Amino acid sequence: MRKKQIAILGSTGSIGTQALEVIEEHSDLYEVYCITANNKVELLAQQAHKFKPAAVVIANEQRLDELKQLMSDLPDVKVYAGAKALDEIVEAGPIDMVLTAMVGFAGLSPTIHAIKARKAIALANKETLVVAGELILQLAQQYHTPILPVDSEHSAIFQSLVGEDDNPIEKILLTASGGPFRLKSIDELGTVTKADALRHPTWDMGAKITIDSATMMNKGFEVIEAKWLFGVDARQIQVLVHPQSIVHSAVQFHDGAVKAQLGVPDMRLPIQYAFSFPQRLSLSGDRLDLFTSQKLEFFEPDLKKFRCLALAFEAINQGGNMPCIVNAANEIVNRGFLDDKCGFLQMADIIAETMHRATFDKNPSYDTYIASDAEARRIATELMNK
């Protein structure tokens, strides 16, 4: 049987490295066709030596020579660099599935190219749907390209919907861990540091997503993502703070029944399910023991304390290019907080002001998204540097 050929965009990040673990565990079924990274040339080269892909791409063109030197003993592996190379590599004929695990707006263009090349998409780059959800779904329908969610919450919703055919969804219950600051007051949030924010109580993720989890902007983006993936109105999506991270999300149907997917926090499961759907494969690791889990708690999120989540809902309600504006501003302040250029609470202030100042377009095109992203980044940067 021919092995499924998988391209991993962002192989050196948290999702990418765990995807490689899944492929290694099921090497009889899957093979790495391509791996990519933005800057981590050493780890990318190590992965290339281990998995022997057909191609490797480093997005930062300035690191190309360094990567080539590290891979000089792998003459059969093609090495490329730059954004254009990312767009082109996902179109390669042998590829069956593209795992989009890049972080941020940069994942949009290669995802569009992969869809147009009719590659199945394992979607881990939530910004793609946040920025251009309507466009992405139109393209997926046009090119008959399946989009399989990899986020643990959206995978849980997807798994809960399997076998339900067209049964109407009454409500999506989207769970959130609450991050490291769930129990802190607004006053306390004014003095938290990036070191505090990077200590997530449940998940081991990259720095950008961990900060987004601390502000709950990550959950706001997941609400937008769920709206597009599952064809529901934002009013049908309820966020539940669930500190134990056992219930990964649930669906309530119009007869009142609720189906949920539970498990230990392990991102390899949703990654593998996207790879293998509709089959379930064996997976090593811990199993959920409900006897030792003790309790499952659920709380309403505090939208005054976690203003970023409220701003994401505002963006959904406005529609058009507003989620794109919010995403761009968030990428700027997230990086700014990590670089000690703005405080934790200041991030939401800058995003809100950027939303007010940026040009709104109710019916955006792809070119509008590009322009809106650039404008919002400029505005947010100016506000942060005041």
Salt bridges, closest charged atoms under 4 A:
GLU24 OE2 - LYS50 NZ 3.22
GLU25 OE1 - ARG268 NH1 3.60
GLU66 OE1 - ARG63 NE 2.83
ASP73 OD1 - HIS49 NE2 2.78
ASP87 OD2 - HIS113 NE2 3.60
GLU88 OE2 - LYS84 NZ 2.39
GLU91 OE2 - HIS113 ND1 2.85
ASP96 OD2 - ARG2 NH1 2.82
GLU127 OE2 - LYS208 NZ 3.04
ASP151 OD2 - LYS126 NZ 3.29
ASP151 OD2 - HIS154 ND1 3.49
GLU153 OE2 - LYS219 NZ 2.93
GLU164 OE2 - LYS259 NZ 3.04
ASP196 OD1 - ARG199 NH2 2.70
ASP212 OD2 - LYS208 NZ 2.69
GLU222 OE1 - LYS219 NZ 2.54
GLU225 OE1 - HIS154 ND1 3.53
ASP233 OD2 - ARG235 NE 2.91
ASP266 OD2 - ARG268 NH2 2.88
GLU297 OE2 - LYS295 NZ 3.67
GLU331 OE1 - ARG377 NH2 2.82
ASP339 OD1 - ARG335 NH2 3.05
ASP340 OD2 - LYS194 NZ 3.39
ASP349 OD1 - ARG307 NH1 2.71
GLU353 OE2 - ARG357 NE 2.80
ASP373 OD2 - ARG377 NE 2.81
GLU382 OE2 - ARG378 NH1 3.37
